[in-house]
Amino acid sequence: MTTQTQQPTGPAAQQQGSHHFILTLQKPYQGGFVTATFTNTFTPRPDDTRADIYKVLFEQVTRANPELANANVLFFSLERNQL
């Protein structure tokens, strides 16, 4: 299961979040594993730390995908959404 977003152009591109994240989770499932990668943009509150953002994103993803509750994090990246 992978969630991807298209890169908008024009005015829509200006509405992206200030940061881009990638979060990959894995959990045992029926004798194997289910692995899912989520990516999007996010604008943190001014006093948020990287740990705060990680916790919020993990909770949002697992709330929207309950089958991934208690999943292991294989990868987490959070970068400013700029070149």
MMTF fields as JSON, N, C-alpha, C and O atoms, coordinates in Angstrom:
{
  "mmtfVersion": "1.0.0",
  "mmtfProducer": "UNKNOWN",
  "numBonds": 331,
  "numAtoms": 332,
  "numGroups": 83,
  "numChains": 1,
  "numModels": 1,
  "chainsPerModel": [1],
  "groupsPerChain": [83],
  "chainIdList": ["A"],
  "bondAtomList": [4, 2, 8, 6, 12, 10, 16, 14, 20, 18, 24, 22, 28, 26, 32, 30, 36, 34, 40, 38, 44, 42, 48, 46, 52, 50, 56, 54, 60, 58, 64, 62, 68, 66, 72, 70, 76, 74, 80, 78, 84, 82, 88, 86, 92, 90, 96, 94, 100, 98, 104, 102, 108, 106, 112, 110, 116, 114, 120, 118, 124, 122, 128, 126, 132, 130, 136, 134, 140, 138, 144, 142, 148, 146, 152, 150, 156, 154, 160, 158, 164, 162, 168, 166, 172, 170, 176, 174, 180, 178, 184, 182, 188, 186, 192, 190, 196, 194, 200, 198, 204, 202, 208, 206, 212, 210, 216, 214, 220, 218, 224, 222, 228, 226, 232, 230, 236, 234, 240, 238, 244, 242, 248, 246, 252, 250, 256, 254, 260, 258, 264, 262, 268, 266, 272, 270, 276, 274, 280, 278, 284, 282, 288, 286, 292, 290, 296, 294, 300, 298, 304, 302, 308, 306, 312, 310, 316, 314, 320, 318, 324, 322, 328, 326],
  "bondOrderList": [1, 1, 1, 1, 1, 1, 1, 1, 1, 1, 1, 1, 1, 1, 1, 1, 1, 1, 1, 1, 1, 1, 1, 1, 1, 1, 1, 1, 1, 1, 1, 1, 1, 1, 1, 1, 1, 1, 1, 1, 1, 1, 1, 1, 1, 1, 1, 1, 1, 1, 1, 1, 1, 1, 1, 1, 1, 1, 1, 1, 1, 1, 1, 1, 1, 1, 1, 1, 1, 1, 1, 1, 1, 1, 1, 1, 1, 1, 1, 1, 1, 1],
  "groupList": [{"groupName": "MET", "atomNameList": ["N", "CA", "C", "O"], "elementList": ["N", "C", "C", "O"], "formalChargeList": [0, 0, 0, 0], "bondAtomList": [1, 0, 2, 1, 3, 2], "bondOrderList": [1, 1, 2], "singleLetterCode": "M", "chemCompType": "L-PEPTIDE LINKING"}, {"groupName": "THR", "atomNameList": ["N", "CA", "C", "O"], "elementList": ["N", "C", "C", "O"], "formalChargeList": [0, 0, 0, 0], "bondAtomList": [1, 0, 2, 1, 3, 2], "bondOrderList": [1, 1, 2], "singleLetterCode": "T", "chemCompType": "L-PEPTIDE LINKING"}, {"groupName": "GLN", "atomNameList": ["N", "CA", "C", "O"], "elementList": ["N", "C", "C", "O"], "formalChargeList": [0, 0, 0, 0], "bondAtomList": [1, 0, 2, 1, 3, 2], "bondOrderList": [1, 1, 2], "singleLetterCode": "Q", "chemCompType": "L-PEPTIDE LINKING"}, {"groupName": "PRO", "atomNameList": ["N", "CA", "C", "O"], "elementList": ["N", "C", "C", "O"], "formalChargeList": [0, 0, 0, 0], "bondAtomList": [1, 0, 2, 1, 3, 2], "bondOrderList": [1, 1, 2], "singleLetterCode": "P", "chemCompType": "L-PEPTIDE LINKING"}, {"groupName": "GLY", "atomNameList": ["N", "CA", "C", "O"], "elementList": ["N", "C", "C", "O"], "formalChargeList": [0, 0, 0, 0], "bondAtomList": [1, 0, 2, 1, 3, 2], "bondOrderList": [1, 1, 2], "singleLetterCode": "G", "chemCompType": "PEPTIDE LINKING"}, {"groupName": "ALA", "atomNameList": ["N", "CA", "C", "O"], "elementList": ["N", "C", "C", "O"], "formalChargeList": [0, 0, 0, 0], "bondAtomList": [1, 0, 2, 1, 3, 2], "bondOrderList": [1, 1, 2], "singleLetterCode": "A", "chemCompType": "L-PEPTIDE LINKING"}, {"groupName": "SER", "atomNameList": ["N", "CA", "C", "O"], "elementList": ["N", "C", "C", "O"], "formalChargeList": [0, 0, 0, 0], "bondAtomList": [1, 0, 2, 1, 3, 2], "bondOrderList": [1, 1, 2], "singleLetterCode": "S", "chemCompType": "L-PEPTIDE LINKING"}, {"groupName": "HIS", "atomNameList": ["N", "CA", "C", "O"], "elementList": ["N", "C", "C", "O"], "formalChargeList": [0, 0, 0, 0], "bondAtomList": [1, 0, 2, 1, 3, 2], "bondOrderList": [1, 1, 2], "singleLetterCode": "H", "chemCompType": "L-PEPTIDE LINKING"}, {"groupName": "PHE", "atomNameList": ["N", "CA", "C", "O"], "elementList": ["N", "C", "C", "O"], "formalChargeList": [0, 0, 0, 0], "bondAtomList": [1, 0, 2, 1, 3, 2], "bondOrderList": [1, 1, 2], "singleLetterCode": "F", "chemCompType": "L-PEPTIDE LINKING"}, {"groupName": "ILE", "atomNameList": ["N", "CA", "C", "O"], "elementList": ["N", "C", "C", "O"], "formalChargeList": [0, 0, 0, 0], "bondAtomList": [1, 0, 2, 1, 3, 2], "bondOrderList": [1, 1, 2], "singleLetterCode": "I", "chemCompType": "L-PEPTIDE LINKING"}, {"groupName": "LEU", "atomNameList": ["N", "CA", "C", "O"], "elementList": ["N", "C", "C", "O"], "formalChargeList": [0, 0, 0, 0], "bondAtomList": [1, 0, 2, 1, 3, 2], "bondOrderList": [1, 1, 2], "singleLetterCode": "L", "chemCompType": "L-PEPTIDE LINKING"}, {"groupName": "LYS", "atomNameList": ["N", "CA", "C", "O"], "elementList": ["N", "C", "C", "O"], "formalChargeList": [0, 0, 0, 0], "bondAtomList": [1, 0, 2, 1, 3, 2], "bondOrderList": [1, 1, 2], "singleLetterCode": "K", "chemCompType": "L-PEPTIDE LINKING"}, {"groupName": "TYR", "atomNameList": ["N", "CA", "C", "O"], "elementList": ["N", "C", "C", "O"], "formalChargeList": [0, 0, 0, 0], "bondAtomList": [1, 0, 2, 1, 3, 2], "bondOrderList": [1, 1, 2], "singleLetterCode": "Y", "chemCompType": "L-PEPTIDE LINKING"}, {"groupName": "VAL", "atomNameList": ["N", "CA", "C", "O"], "elementList": ["N", "C", "C", "O"], "formalChargeList": [0, 0, 0, 0], "bondAtomList": [1, 0, 2, 1, 3, 2], "bondOrderList": [1, 1, 2], "singleLetterCode": "V", "chemCompType": "L-PEPTIDE LINKING"}, {"groupName": "ASN", "atomNameList": ["N", "CA", "C", "O"], "elementList": ["N", "C", "C", "O"], "formalChargeList": [0, 0, 0, 0], "bondAtomList": [1, 0, 2, 1, 3, 2], "bondOrderList": [1, 1, 2], "singleLetterCode": "N", "chemCompType": "L-PEPTIDE LINKING"}, {"groupName": "ARG", "atomNameList": ["N", "CA", "C", "O"], "elementList": ["N", "C", "C", "O"], "formalChargeList": [0, 0, 0, 0], "bondAtomList": [1, 0, 2, 1, 3, 2], "bondOrderList": [1, 1, 2], "singleLetterCode": "R", "chemCompType": "L-PEPTIDE LINKING"}, {"groupName": "ASP", "atomNameList": ["N", "CA", "C", "O"], "elementList": ["N", "C", "C", "O"], "formalChargeList": [0, 0, 0, 0], "bondAtomList": [1, 0, 2, 1, 3, 2], "bondOrderList": [1, 1, 2], "singleLetterCode": "D", "chemCompType": "L-PEPTIDE LINKING"}, {"groupName": "GLU", "atomNameList": ["N", "CA", "C", "O"], "elementList": ["N", "C", "C", "O"], "formalChargeList": [0, 0, 0, 0], "bondAtomList": [1, 0, 2, 1, 3, 2], "bondOrderList": [1, 1, 2], "singleLetterCode": "E", "chemCompType": "L-PEPTIDE LINKING"}],
  "groupTypeList": [0, 1, 1, 2, 1, 2, 2, 3, 1, 4, 3, 5, 5, 2, 2, 2, 4, 6, 7, 7, 8, 9, 10, 1, 10, 2, 11, 3, 12, 2, 4, 4, 8, 13, 1, 5, 1, 8, 1, 14, 1, 8, 1, 3, 15, 3, 16, 16, 1, 15, 5, 16, 9, 12, 11, 13, 10, 8, 17, 2, 13, 1, 15, 5, 14, 3, 17, 10, 5, 14, 5, 14, 13, 10, 8, 8, 6, 10, 17, 15, 14, 2, 10],
  "groupIdList": [1, 2, 3, 4, 5, 6, 7, 8, 9, 10, 11, 12, 13, 14, 15, 16, 17, 18, 19, 20, 21, 22, 23, 24, 25, 26, 27, 28, 29, 30, 31, 32, 33, 34, 35, 36, 37, 38, 39, 40, 41, 42, 43, 44, 45, 46, 47, 48, 49, 50, 51, 52, 53, 54, 55, 56, 57, 58, 59, 60, 61, 62, 63, 64, 65, 66, 67, 68, 69, 70, 71, 72, 73, 74, 75, 76, 77, 78, 79, 80, 81, 82, 83],
  "secStructList": [7, 3, 3, 7, 7, 7, 7, 7, 7, 4, 4, 4, 4, 4, 4, 1, 7, 1, 3, 3, 3, 3, 3, 3, 3, 3, 3, 3, 3, 6, 6, 3, 3, 3, 3, 3, 3, 3, 3, 3, 3, 3, 7, 7, 7, 6, 6, 7, 7, 2, 2, 2, 2, 2, 2, 2, 2, 2, 2, 2, 2, 2, 2, 2, 7, 4, 4, 4, 6, 6, 7, 3, 3, 3, 3, 3, 3, 3, 3, 3, 1, 7, 7],
  "xCoordList": [0.849, 0.0, 0.903, 1.719, 0.784, 1.596, 0.694, -0.171, 0.896, 0.152, 1.108, 2.182, 0.725, 1.568, 0.739, -0.48, 1.398, 0.723, 1.344, 2.544, 0.537, 1.06, 1.626, 1.158, 2.628, 3.218, 2.427, 2.525, 1.641, 0.877, 1.779, 2.895, 1.279, 1.994, 1.121, -0.078, 1.693, 0.942, 0.53, 1.257, -0.626, -1.061, -1.213, -0.979, -1.602, -1.761, -0.445, -0.437, 0.659, 1.974, 2.295, 3.011, 1.792, 2.052, 1.294, 1.589, 0.329, -0.462, 0.115, -0.497, 1.261, 1.898, 2.378, 2.565, 2.571, 3.101, 4.556, 5.225, 5.03, 6.401, 7.443, 8.624, 7.012, 7.912, 7.359, 6.148, 8.263, 7.887, 8.324, 9.429, 7.448, 7.815, 7.619, 6.814, 8.386, 8.234, 8.254, 9.152, 7.268, 7.162, 6.852, 5.828, 7.735, 7.535, 7.346, 8.159, 6.247, 5.902, 5.858, 5.592, 6.124, 6.051, 5.477, 5.779, 4.635, 4.013, 3.832, 3.5, 4.05, 3.791, 2.324, 1.422, 2.113, 0.757, 0.678, 1.39, -0.186, -0.452, 0.815, 0.936, 1.74, 2.962, 4.018, 5.094, 3.733, 4.687, 4.683, 4.557, 4.818, 4.82, 4.009, 3.941, 3.4, 2.813, 3.702, 4.019, 4.092, 4.934, 4.216, 3.7, 4.186, 3.477, 4.308, 4.886, 4.361, 5.072, 4.085, 3.256, 4.179, 3.299, 4.162, 5.225, 3.711, 4.454, 3.468, 2.415, 3.822, 2.969, 3.731, 4.904, 3.04, 3.634, 2.885, 1.762, 3.521, 3.005, 3.564, 4.727, 2.765, 3.251, 3.146, 2.043, 4.283, 4.255, 3.929, 4.018, 3.552, 3.368, 4.751, 5.74, 4.837, 6.153, 7.061, 8.277, 6.511, 7.347, 7.515, 8.126, 6.984, 7.108, 8.555, 9.325, 8.906, 10.211, 10.044, 8.923, 11.148, 11.11, 10.387, 9.616, 10.625, 9.963, 8.454, 7.679, 8.032, 6.6, 5.943, 4.868, 6.599, 6.056, 5.993, 4.999, 7.038, 7.052, 5.85, 5.141, 5.624, 4.522, 3.177, 2.327, 2.979, 1.718, 1.496, 0.403, 2.525, 2.386, 2.129, 1.282, 2.854, 2.648, 1.222, 0.574, 0.735, -0.633, -1.661, -2.646, -1.451, -2.394, -2.434, -3.509, -1.274, -1.209, -1.85, -2.614, -1.553, -2.099, -3.585, -4.308, -4.042, -5.479, -6.233, -7.313, -5.672, -6.302, -6.145, -6.907, -5.161, -4.872, -4.723, -3.605, -5.821, -5.735, -5.002, -4.502, -4.935, -4.206, -2.707, -1.981, -2.246, -0.83, -0.558, 0.554, -1.563, -1.348, -0.2, -0.13, 0.676, 1.849, 2.855, 3.655, 2.825, 3.799, 5.185, 5.33, 6.187, 7.565, 7.85, 7.377, 8.618, 9.017, 10.316, 11.325, 10.285, 11.488, 12.232, 13.457, 11.481, 12.11, 11.255, 10.029, 11.911, 11.231, 12.159, 13.316, 11.634, 12.391, 11.494, 10.316, 12.051, 11.346, 12.308, 13.356, 11.955, 12.827, 12.009, 10.795, 12.683, 12.026, 11.586, 12.322, 10.422, 9.862, 10.316, 9.526, 11.599, 12.175, 13.381, 13.936, 13.784, 14.984, 16.159, 17.273],
  "yCoordList": [-1.153, 0.0, 1.227, 1.38, 2.087, 3.292, 4.468, 4.396, 5.548, 6.772, 7.757, 8.022, 8.299, 9.274, 10.503, 10.423, 11.62, 12.847, 13.345, 13.181, 13.952, 14.559, 15.921, 16.579, 16.334, 17.647, 18.678, 18.718, 19.518, 20.517, 21.609, 21.82, 22.289, 23.422, 24.656, 24.541, 25.812, 27.061, 27.392, 27.06, 28.042, 28.474, 27.33, 27.518, 26.149, 25.018, 24.643, 24.204, 24.805, 24.469, 25.343, 24.905, 26.544, 27.45, 27.039, 27.552, 26.131, 25.7, 24.449, 23.907, 23.99, 22.841, 23.219, 24.394, 22.196, 22.429, 22.865, 22.726, 23.388, 23.886, 22.77, 23.009, 21.551, 20.404, 19.231, 19.093, 18.39, 17.169, 15.99, 15.988, 14.98, 13.806, 12.533, 12.467, 11.516, 10.147, 9.269, 9.383, 8.404, 7.511, 6.108, 5.894, 5.155, 3.764, 2.908, 2.935, 2.141, 1.275, -0.175, -0.459, -1.087, -2.518, -3.257, -2.947, -4.25, -5.03, -6.468, -6.696, -7.455, -8.842, -9.017, -8.437, -9.832, -10.041, -11.384, -11.612, -12.268, -13.566, -14.313, -14.766, -14.436, -15.177, -14.416, -14.952, -13.193, -12.347, -10.961, -10.815, -9.959, -8.583, -7.714, -7.976, -6.685, -5.632, -4.404, -4.048, -3.776, -2.593, -1.473, -1.68, -0.294, 0.834, 2.097, 2.359, 2.876, 4.151, 5.276, 5.211, 6.304, 7.464, 8.698, 8.839, 9.578, 10.8, 11.936, 11.746, 13.105, 14.275, 15.485, 15.395, 16.612, 17.798, 18.104, 17.644, 18.885, 19.147, 20.479, 20.782, 21.272, 22.522, 22.407, 22.403, 22.314, 22.186, 23.521, 24.589, 23.418, 24.626, 25.203, 24.471, 26.483, 27.121, 26.454, 26.429, 25.918, 25.34, 23.826, 23.215, 23.208, 21.761, 21.349, 22.041, 20.213, 19.61, 18.492, 18.127, 17.961, 16.82, 15.644, 14.95, 15.415, 14.333, 14.566, 13.619, 15.802, 16.132, 15.799, 15.2, 16.192, 15.969, 14.472, 13.99, 13.743, 12.284, 11.654, 10.839, 12.028, 11.459, 11.781, 10.899, 13.023, 13.434, 12.657, 12.142, 12.57, 11.88, 10.388, 9.812, 9.762, 8.337, 8.088, 7.139, 8.944, 8.791, 9.008, 8.273, 10.004, 10.252, 9.071, 8.636, 8.566, 7.457, 6.199, 5.523, 5.877, 4.647, 4.787, 3.791, 6.005, 6.209, 6.006, 5.417, 6.488, 6.332, 4.913, 4.493, 4.175, 2.806, 1.908, 1.518, 1.575, 0.844, -0.491, -0.987, -1.077, -2.334, -2.155, -3.135, -0.9, -0.623, -0.194, 0.224, -0.295, 0.033, -0.823, -2.018, -0.233, -0.898, -1.378, -2.27, -0.803, -1.167, -0.644, 0.289, -1.264, -0.802, 0.265, 0.177, 1.258, 2.307, 1.87, 1.658, 1.737, 1.386, 2.624, 2.611, 3.711, 4.913, 6.129, 6.086, 7.215, 8.488, 9.598, 9.679, 10.444, 11.6, 12.825, 12.769, 13.919, 15.191, 16.272, 16.474, 16.962, 17.978, 19.234, 19.167, 20.368, 21.592, 21.353, 20.733, 21.823, 21.592, 22.714, 23.555, 22.693, 23.687, 23.086, 22.088, 23.684, 23.236, 24.091, 23.884],
  "zCoordList": [0.0, 0.0, 0.0, 0.909, -0.971, -1.077, -1.373, -2.246, -0.649, -0.905, -1.534, -0.993, -2.673, -3.346, -3.661, -3.812, -3.756, -4.145, -5.429, -5.649, -6.277, -7.491, -7.136, -6.206, -7.876, -7.664, -8.453, -9.679, -7.772, -8.495, -9.055, -8.58, -10.06, -10.639, -10.509, -10.256, -10.675, -10.607, -9.183, -8.247, -8.99, -7.659, -6.667, -5.473, -7.138, -6.22, -5.562, -4.413, -6.26, -5.706, -4.502, -3.602, -4.466, -3.354, -2.095, -1.015, -2.204, -1.062, -0.399, 0.521, -0.841, -0.22, 1.178, 1.494, 2.003, 3.333, 3.282, 2.258, 4.388, 4.446, 4.503, 4.248, 4.838, 4.943, 4.141, 3.974, 3.65, 2.938, 3.802, 4.343, 3.931, 4.717, 3.923, 2.995, 4.319, 3.838, 5.086, 5.92, 5.205, 6.354, 5.837, 5.188, 6.124, 5.706, 6.945, 7.869, 6.948, 8.071, 7.6, 6.432, 8.538, 8.229, 9.426, 10.579, 9.12, 10.186, 9.709, 8.545, 10.61, 10.233, 9.828, 10.432, 8.789, 8.288, 7.57, 6.593, 8.054, 7.443, 7.031, 5.892, 7.952, 7.694, 6.914, 6.648, 6.548, 5.836, 6.457, 7.673, 5.626, 6.106, 5.153, 3.952, 5.711, 4.899, 5.11, 6.245, 4.032, 4.082, 3.339, 2.241, 3.939, 3.328, 3.472, 4.527, 2.399, 2.403, 2.169, 1.262, 2.989, 2.902, 2.669, 3.273, 1.805, 1.516, 1.28, 0.671, 1.766, 1.591, 2.118, 2.48, 2.152, 2.756, 4.045, 4.248, 4.911, 6.248, 6.714, 6.452, 7.393, 7.98, 9.496, 10.042, 10.177, 11.634, 12.31, 11.706, 13.569, 14.387, 14.689, 14.649, 14.986, 15.168, 16.207, 16.017, 17.29, 18.347, 18.236, 19.112, 17.176, 17.008, 16.793, 16.128, 17.367, 17.131, 16.103, 15.747, 15.64, 14.721, 15.374, 14.712, 16.656, 17.386, 17.466, 17.332, 17.68, 17.704, 16.371, 16.326, 15.296, 13.958, 13.656, 13.112, 14.003, 13.819, 14.519, 13.928, 15.768, 16.548, 15.899, 15.769, 15.494, 14.849, 13.558, 13.323, 12.723, 11.44, 11.63, 10.948, 12.554, 12.821, 13.29, 12.85, 14.184, 14.696, 13.594, 13.52, 12.738, 11.644, 10.671, 10.258, 10.314, 9.354, 9.938, 9.249, 11.187, 11.766, 12.112, 12.141, 12.372, 12.586, 11.274, 11.261, 10.185, 8.867, 8.326, 7.455, 8.837, 8.384, 9.61, 9.949, 10.278, 11.55, 11.468, 12.478, 10.27, 10.126, 10.374, 10.54, 10.398, 10.65, 12.092, 12.415, 12.952, 14.365, 14.899, 14.61, 15.656, 16.246, 15.206, 15.488, 14.02, 12.985, 13.353, 14.144, 12.764, 12.915, 11.862, 10.729, 12.244, 11.308, 10.646, 11.318, 9.324, 8.579, 8.12, 7.994, 7.868, 7.336, 7.676, 7.571, 8.085, 8.314, 7.845, 8.257, 6.984, 6.502, 6.589, 6.238, 7.056, 7.139, 6.69, 7.302, 5.631, 5.053, 4.76, 4.566, 4.731, 4.266, 2.828, 2.059, 2.453, 1.137, 0.194, -0.236, -0.105, -1.0, -1.693, -1.232, -2.789, -3.5, -3.084, -3.563]
}
